[in-house]
């Protein structure tokens, strides 16, 4: 639970960036809502440009669903303060990295 709670923001941004269409300045949310970049500035503030840049980078890499899933798993499995068994997390990171 700690891993999911700690990684929530990073995972949200990763998934948003993966779905979005930066060349059209559109952000596509998991609910299917599509908003123009200008509509999101108020909510995301200074982060909006970084999110759009990150989205463009992901699009250029043409990451397939399997690779994206591994990337999302790595986001969740990062070292977090308060883990009771950090060695298990490290082992999982290694397994995901080899996938």
Secondary structure, DSSP 8 states (H G I E B T S, - for coil): -HHHHHHHHHHHHHHHHHH-BGGGTEEE-TTS-EEEHHHHHHHHTTHHHHHHHHHHHHHHHT--HHHHHHHHHHHHTS--TT-S-HHHHHHHHHHHHH-
